[in-house]
């Protein structure tokens, strides 16, 4: 199959700068641009995009209804999620519900924290919606990592692992470069940046990219770390089989005070059955 066997339609906003990875995409796909600011002139193409988005929204609607979550994403968010998913699929040959599962898990943690009057200076019903949506983009930077590394079945070399670690910085830069598409408003930019950039920081300072310690790590990223690790452990990956729910719980409990915020671990333990339900119901096919 030729590298340009697929046509990638990119909705271009005149108010945004050219994304850094567009040149790389043009080496993989036949990229066609449409201007969104003044409306897409071609009626047939406009209707096609609308039907595609409507179909995607219908398929995911049951996820929100089952877990009593409002369908709070704009069409722009939906479009970005679709493009992100499609690119990862064509780059790695794998599809994943990891972003959607972590969104649901993160929302549970944030809402539980509110019930316990924790981090009330950061968390609120309104902010928790933004924070959970940000989970959908936490691995956005992997679009800038070579597919040969992302799809490697064996152990990564130290050099390859250092490259993987850059996805936090790449993702944050990508998000900021197209913030008019993905996010709008100060709060969205703040929470999206925090989660993309800091979800691999560790409570004891051993994480990356900054080596933040304890409460230096944003609250949103501390909660995201729990959701990300649990889902990564209980999902099958090209380099490993899925761990059981019980093994994942034990691992997170052992990581309390080192990898994870102890308070966040306590929240997780109270919600672990719901985490298991999400992981089982929305597992990758």
TORKOL-4160 file (C-alpha; in steps of 0.2 Angstrom, whole numbers, padded with zeros to 4 digits, m for minus):
285
<pt num="1" X="0000" Y="0000" Z="0000"/>
<pt num="2" X="0008" Y="0017" Z="m0005"/>
<pt num="3" X="0011" Y="0030" Z="0008"/>
<pt num="4" X="m0002" Y="0041" Z="0000"/>
<pt num="5" X="m0016" Y="0028" Z="m0002"/>
<pt num="6" X="m0026" Y="0038" Z="0010"/>
<pt num="7" X="m0033" Y="0056" Z="0008"/>
<pt num="8" X="m0033" Y="0066" Z="0024"/>
<pt num="9" X="m0045" Y="0080" Z="0025"/>
<pt num="10" X="m0039" Y="0094" Z="0037"/>
<pt num="11" X="m0051" Y="0108" Z="0042"/>
<pt num="12" X="m0040" Y="0123" Z="0042"/>
<pt num="13" X="m0043" Y="0138" Z="0053"/>
<pt num="14" X="m0036" Y="0154" Z="0046"/>
<pt num="15" X="m0033" Y="0161" Z="0064"/>
<pt num="16" X="m0021" Y="0147" Z="0068"/>
<pt num="17" X="m0003" Y="0144" Z="0063"/>
<pt num="18" X="0002" Y="0129" Z="0053"/>
<pt num="19" X="0004" Y="0114" Z="0064"/>
<pt num="20" X="0022" Y="0108" Z="0065"/>
<pt num="21" X="0018" Y="0090" Z="0060"/>
<pt num="22" X="0008" Y="0095" Z="0044"/>
<pt num="23" X="0024" Y="0093" Z="0034"/>
<pt num="24" X="0026" Y="0075" Z="0041"/>
<pt num="25" X="0008" Y="0071" Z="0037"/>
<pt num="26" X="0010" Y="0076" Z="0019"/>
<pt num="27" X="0024" Y="0063" Z="0018"/>
<pt num="28" X="0011" Y="0050" Z="0024"/>
<pt num="29" X="m0005" Y="0056" Z="0016"/>
<pt num="30" X="m0013" Y="0066" Z="0002"/>
<pt num="31" X="m0017" Y="0081" Z="0013"/>
<pt num="32" X="m0032" Y="0092" Z="0007"/>
<pt num="33" X="m0036" Y="0108" Z="0017"/>
<pt num="34" X="m0053" Y="0116" Z="0019"/>
<pt num="35" X="m0055" Y="0133" Z="0027"/>
<pt num="36" X="m0067" Y="0133" Z="0041"/>
<pt num="37" X="m0067" Y="0152" Z="0046"/>
<pt num="38" X="m0078" Y="0157" Z="0031"/>
<pt num="39" X="m0087" Y="0140" Z="0030"/>
<pt num="40" X="m0082" Y="0126" Z="0019"/>
<pt num="41" X="m0088" Y="0132" Z="0001"/>
<pt num="42" X="m0091" Y="0114" Z="m0006"/>
<pt num="43" X="m0108" Y="0109" Z="0000"/>
<pt num="44" X="m0105" Y="0091" Z="m0004"/>
<pt num="45" X="m0089" Y="0090" Z="0007"/>
<pt num="46" X="m0098" Y="0100" Z="0021"/>
<pt num="47" X="m0112" Y="0088" Z="0022"/>
<pt num="48" X="m0100" Y="0073" Z="0022"/>
<pt num="49" X="m0091" Y="0080" Z="0037"/>
<pt num="50" X="m0107" Y="0084" Z="0046"/>
<pt num="51" X="m0113" Y="0066" Z="0043"/>
<pt num="52" X="m0097" Y="0059" Z="0049"/>
<pt num="53" X="m0097" Y="0069" Z="0065"/>
<pt num="54" X="m0115" Y="0065" Z="0068"/>
<pt num="55" X="m0112" Y="0046" Z="0066"/>
<pt num="56" X="m0097" Y="0047" Z="0078"/>
<pt num="57" X="m0107" Y="0057" Z="0091"/>
<pt num="58" X="m0122" Y="0044" Z="0090"/>
<pt num="59" X="m0110" Y="0029" Z="0093"/>
<pt num="60" X="m0102" Y="0037" Z="0108"/>
<pt num="61" X="m0118" Y="0044" Z="0116"/>
<pt num="62" X="m0122" Y="0028" Z="0126"/>
<pt num="63" X="m0105" Y="0030" Z="0135"/>
<pt num="64" X="m0111" Y="0047" Z="0142"/>
<pt num="65" X="m0128" Y="0040" Z="0146"/>
<pt num="66" X="m0122" Y="0025" Z="0155"/>
<pt num="67" X="m0111" Y="0035" Z="0167"/>
<pt num="68" X="m0122" Y="0049" Z="0169"/>
<pt num="69" X="m0111" Y="0061" Z="0160"/>
<pt num="70" X="m0117" Y="0076" Z="0149"/>
<pt num="71" X="m0111" Y="0075" Z="0131"/>
<pt num="72" X="m0102" Y="0091" Z="0133"/>
<pt num="73" X="m0090" Y="0092" Z="0119"/>
<pt num="74" X="m0091" Y="0104" Z="0104"/>
<pt num="75" X="m0091" Y="0098" Z="0086"/>
<pt num="76" X="m0073" Y="0105" Z="0086"/>
<pt num="77" X="m0068" Y="0094" Z="0100"/>
<pt num="78" X="m0076" Y="0079" Z="0091"/>
<pt num="79" X="m0067" Y="0083" Z="0075"/>
<pt num="80" X="m0050" Y="0084" Z="0084"/>
<pt num="81" X="m0054" Y="0067" Z="0093"/>
<pt num="82" X="m0058" Y="0059" Z="0076"/>
<pt num="83" X="m0043" Y="0066" Z="0067"/>
<pt num="84" X="m0032" Y="0061" Z="0082"/>
<pt num="85" X="m0039" Y="0043" Z="0082"/>
<pt num="86" X="m0037" Y="0041" Z="0063"/>
<pt num="87" X="m0019" Y="0047" Z="0063"/>
<pt num="88" X="m0014" Y="0035" Z="0077"/>
<pt num="89" X="m0023" Y="0021" Z="0068"/>
<pt num="90" X="m0014" Y="0024" Z="0052"/>
<pt num="91" X="0002" Y="0027" Z="0060"/>
<pt num="92" X="0002" Y="0012" Z="0071"/>
<pt num="93" X="m0011" Y="0000" Z="0064"/>
<pt num="94" X="m0020" Y="m0001" Z="0080"/>
<pt num="95" X="m0036" Y="0007" Z="0086"/>
<pt num="96" X="m0039" Y="0011" Z="0105"/>
<pt num="97" X="m0052" Y="0017" Z="0117"/>
<pt num="98" X="m0039" Y="0022" Z="0129"/>
<pt num="99" X="m0043" Y="0041" Z="0128"/>
<pt num="100" X="m0062" Y="0038" Z="0130"/>
<pt num="101" X="m0059" Y="0026" Z="0145"/>
<pt num="102" X="m0047" Y="0038" Z="0154"/>
<pt num="103" X="m0059" Y="0053" Z="0151"/>
<pt num="104" X="m0073" Y="0043" Z="0160"/>
<pt num="105" X="m0061" Y="0037" Z="0174"/>
<pt num="106" X="m0054" Y="0055" Z="0177"/>
<pt num="107" X="m0071" Y="0062" Z="0178"/>
<pt num="108" X="m0075" Y="0049" Z="0192"/>
<pt num="109" X="m0060" Y="0054" Z="0202"/>
<pt num="110" X="m0062" Y="0073" Z="0200"/>
<pt num="111" X="m0081" Y="0072" Z="0205"/>
<pt num="112" X="m0076" Y="0061" Z="0220"/>
<pt num="113" X="m0064" Y="0074" Z="0225"/>
<pt num="114" X="m0077" Y="0087" Z="0225"/>
<pt num="115" X="m0088" Y="0076" Z="0236"/>
<pt num="116" X="m0074" Y="0076" Z="0249"/>
<pt num="117" X="m0071" Y="0094" Z="0248"/>
<pt num="118" X="m0054" Y="0092" Z="0241"/>
<pt num="119" X="m0045" Y="0104" Z="0230"/>
<pt num="120" X="m0060" Y="0116" Z="0229"/>
<pt num="121" X="m0049" Y="0130" Z="0223"/>
<pt num="122" X="m0046" Y="0120" Z="0207"/>
<pt num="123" X="m0060" Y="0107" Z="0205"/>
<pt num="124" X="m0079" Y="0112" Z="0202"/>
<pt num="125" X="m0093" Y="0104" Z="0192"/>
<pt num="126" X="m0088" Y="0116" Z="0177"/>
<pt num="127" X="m0069" Y="0113" Z="0179"/>
<pt num="128" X="m0071" Y="0094" Z="0180"/>
<pt num="129" X="m0080" Y="0094" Z="0163"/>
<pt num="130" X="m0065" Y="0103" Z="0155"/>
<pt num="131" X="m0052" Y="0092" Z="0164"/>
<pt num="132" X="m0060" Y="0076" Z="0159"/>
<pt num="133" X="m0061" Y="0082" Z="0141"/>
<pt num="134" X="m0043" Y="0085" Z="0142"/>
<pt num="135" X="m0040" Y="0067" Z="0145"/>
<pt num="136" X="m0045" Y="0064" Z="0127"/>
<pt num="137" X="m0029" Y="0073" Z="0121"/>
<pt num="138" X="m0016" Y="0067" Z="0134"/>
<pt num="139" X="m0006" Y="0057" Z="0122"/>
<pt num="140" X="m0008" Y="0069" Z="0107"/>
<pt num="141" X="0011" Y="0071" Z="0107"/>
<pt num="142" X="0013" Y="0053" Z="0101"/>
<pt num="143" X="0008" Y="0059" Z="0084"/>
<pt num="144" X="0026" Y="0067" Z="0083"/>
<pt num="145" X="0034" Y="0050" Z="0088"/>
<pt num="146" X="0040" Y="0038" Z="0075"/>
<pt num="147" X="0028" Y="0023" Z="0071"/>
<pt num="148" X="0043" Y="0011" Z="0072"/>
<pt num="149" X="0045" Y="0016" Z="0090"/>
<pt num="150" X="0026" Y="0016" Z="0095"/>
<pt num="151" X="0023" Y="m0001" Z="0087"/>
<pt num="152" X="0039" Y="m0009" Z="0093"/>
<pt num="153" X="0035" Y="m0026" Z="0101"/>
<pt num="154" X="0051" Y="m0028" Z="0111"/>
<pt num="155" X="0059" Y="m0018" Z="0125"/>
<pt num="156" X="0063" Y="0000" Z="0120"/>
<pt num="157" X="0081" Y="0005" Z="0120"/>
<pt num="158" X="0086" Y="0019" Z="0132"/>
<pt num="159" X="0087" Y="0031" Z="0117"/>
<pt num="160" X="0070" Y="0025" Z="0111"/>
<pt num="161" X="0063" Y="0028" Z="0129"/>
<pt num="162" X="0070" Y="0046" Z="0129"/>
<pt num="163" X="0061" Y="0049" Z="0112"/>
<pt num="164" X="0044" Y="0042" Z="0119"/>
<pt num="165" X="0046" Y="0054" Z="0134"/>
<pt num="166" X="0046" Y="0069" Z="0123"/>
<pt num="167" X="0027" Y="0066" Z="0118"/>
<pt num="168" X="0023" Y="0076" Z="0133"/>
<pt num="169" X="0032" Y="0092" Z="0127"/>
<pt num="170" X="0027" Y="0089" Z="0109"/>
<pt num="171" X="0009" Y="0087" Z="0114"/>
<pt num="172" X="0009" Y="0103" Z="0124"/>
<pt num="173" X="0017" Y="0112" Z="0110"/>
<pt num="174" X="0004" Y="0105" Z="0097"/>
<pt num="175" X="m0010" Y="0110" Z="0109"/>
<pt num="176" X="m0004" Y="0128" Z="0111"/>
<pt num="177" X="m0001" Y="0130" Z="0092"/>
<pt num="178" X="m0019" Y="0125" Z="0088"/>
<pt num="179" X="m0027" Y="0131" Z="0104"/>
<pt num="180" X="m0041" Y="0140" Z="0094"/>
<pt num="181" X="m0047" Y="0123" Z="0088"/>
<pt num="182" X="m0044" Y="0112" Z="0102"/>
<pt num="183" X="m0048" Y="0124" Z="0117"/>
<pt num="184" X="m0055" Y="0141" Z="0120"/>
<pt num="185" X="m0054" Y="0151" Z="0135"/>
<pt num="186" X="m0041" Y="0152" Z="0149"/>
<pt num="187" X="m0047" Y="0138" Z="0159"/>
<pt num="188" X="m0047" Y="0125" Z="0144"/>
<pt num="189" X="m0029" Y="0130" Z="0139"/>
<pt num="190" X="m0023" Y="0129" Z="0157"/>
<pt num="191" X="m0031" Y="0111" Z="0160"/>
<pt num="192" X="m0027" Y="0104" Z="0143"/>
<pt num="193" X="m0009" Y="0110" Z="0145"/>
<pt num="194" X="m0007" Y="0103" Z="0162"/>
<pt num="195" X="m0014" Y="0086" Z="0158"/>
<pt num="196" X="m0004" Y="0084" Z="0142"/>
<pt num="197" X="0012" Y="0090" Z="0149"/>
<pt num="198" X="0012" Y="0083" Z="0167"/>
<pt num="199" X="0003" Y="0067" Z="0167"/>
<pt num="200" X="0019" Y="0057" Z="0168"/>
<pt num="201" X="0026" Y="0067" Z="0183"/>
<pt num="202" X="0028" Y="0056" Z="0199"/>
<pt num="203" X="0024" Y="0061" Z="0217"/>
<pt num="204" X="0042" Y="0058" Z="0223"/>
<pt num="205" X="0049" Y="0069" Z="0209"/>
<pt num="206" X="0055" Y="0054" Z="0198"/>
<pt num="207" X="0044" Y="0057" Z="0183"/>
<pt num="208" X="0045" Y="0068" Z="0168"/>
<pt num="209" X="0047" Y="0080" Z="0159"/>
<pt num="210" X="0051" Y="0092" Z="0173"/>
<pt num="211" X="0053" Y="0081" Z="0188"/>
<pt num="212" X="0040" Y="0089" Z="0198"/>
<pt num="213" X="0037" Y="0084" Z="0216"/>
<pt num="214" X="0022" Y="0082" Z="0227"/>
<pt num="215" X="0010" Y="0097" Z="0226"/>
<pt num="216" X="0021" Y="0105" Z="0212"/>
<pt num="217" X="0012" Y="0093" Z="0201"/>
<pt num="218" X="m0005" Y="0101" Z="0195"/>
<pt num="219" X="m0020" Y="0092" Z="0203"/>
<pt num="220" X="m0028" Y="0088" Z="0186"/>
<pt num="221" X="m0012" Y="0079" Z="0181"/>
<pt num="222" X="m0011" Y="0069" Z="0198"/>
<pt num="223" X="m0028" Y="0062" Z="0195"/>
<pt num="224" X="m0024" Y="0059" Z="0176"/>
<pt num="225" X="m0009" Y="0049" Z="0181"/>
<pt num="226" X="m0020" Y="0036" Z="0191"/>
<pt num="227" X="m0033" Y="0034" Z="0176"/>
<pt num="228" X="m0019" Y="0033" Z="0163"/>
<pt num="229" X="m0009" Y="0019" Z="0173"/>
<pt num="230" X="m0024" Y="0009" Z="0177"/>
<pt num="231" X="m0030" Y="0009" Z="0160"/>
<pt num="232" X="m0013" Y="0006" Z="0152"/>
<pt num="233" X="m0011" Y="m0009" Z="0164"/>
<pt num="234" X="m0028" Y="m0017" Z="0161"/>
<pt num="235" X="m0027" Y="m0015" Z="0142"/>
<pt num="236" X="m0018" Y="m0026" Z="0130"/>
<pt num="237" X="m0004" Y="m0018" Z="0121"/>
<pt num="238" X="0008" Y="m0023" Z="0107"/>
<pt num="239" X="0022" Y="m0026" Z="0119"/>
<pt num="240" X="0011" Y="m0035" Z="0133"/>
<pt num="241" X="m0004" Y="m0044" Z="0138"/>
<pt num="242" X="m0018" Y="m0035" Z="0149"/>
<pt num="243" X="m0015" Y="m0036" Z="0168"/>
<pt num="244" X="m0030" Y="m0041" Z="0179"/>
<pt num="245" X="m0040" Y="m0028" Z="0188"/>
<pt num="246" X="m0033" Y="m0035" Z="0205"/>
<pt num="247" X="m0015" Y="m0033" Z="0199"/>
<pt num="248" X="m0018" Y="m0015" Z="0193"/>
<pt num="249" X="m0026" Y="m0010" Z="0210"/>
<pt num="250" X="m0011" Y="m0018" Z="0219"/>
<pt num="251" X="0002" Y="m0009" Z="0208"/>
<pt num="252" X="m0007" Y="0008" Z="0211"/>
<pt num="253" X="m0008" Y="0005" Z="0230"/>
<pt num="254" X="0011" Y="0001" Z="0230"/>
<pt num="255" X="0014" Y="0017" Z="0221"/>
<pt num="256" X="0005" Y="0028" Z="0234"/>
<pt num="257" X="0018" Y="0041" Z="0239"/>
<pt num="258" X="0030" Y="0037" Z="0226"/>
<pt num="259" X="0022" Y="0037" Z="0209"/>
<pt num="260" X="0005" Y="0043" Z="0214"/>
<pt num="261" X="m0002" Y="0057" Z="0226"/>
<pt num="262" X="m0008" Y="0047" Z="0241"/>
<pt num="263" X="m0024" Y="0056" Z="0242"/>
<pt num="264" X="m0028" Y="0052" Z="0223"/>
<pt num="265" X="m0025" Y="0034" Z="0227"/>
<pt num="266" X="m0037" Y="0034" Z="0241"/>
<pt num="267" X="m0050" Y="0042" Z="0229"/>
<pt num="268" X="m0046" Y="0028" Z="0216"/>
<pt num="269" X="m0048" Y="0014" Z="0229"/>
<pt num="270" X="m0066" Y="0020" Z="0233"/>
<pt num="271" X="m0070" Y="0020" Z="0214"/>
<pt num="272" X="m0061" Y="0004" Z="0209"/>
<pt num="273" X="m0076" Y="m0006" Z="0205"/>
<pt num="274" X="m0082" Y="0008" Z="0193"/>
<pt num="275" X="m0065" Y="0009" Z="0185"/>
<pt num="276" X="m0066" Y="m0010" Z="0182"/>
<pt num="277" X="m0083" Y="m0008" Z="0174"/>
<pt num="278" X="m0077" Y="0005" Z="0162"/>
<pt num="279" X="m0062" Y="m0005" Z="0157"/>
<pt num="280" X="m0073" Y="m0020" Z="0154"/>
<pt num="281" X="m0087" Y="m0012" Z="0145"/>
<pt num="282" X="m0077" Y="m0002" Z="0134"/>
<pt num="283" X="m0062" Y="m0013" Z="0131"/>
<pt num="284" X="m0053" Y="m0013" Z="0114"/>
<pt num="285" X="m0060" Y="m0025" Z="0101"/>
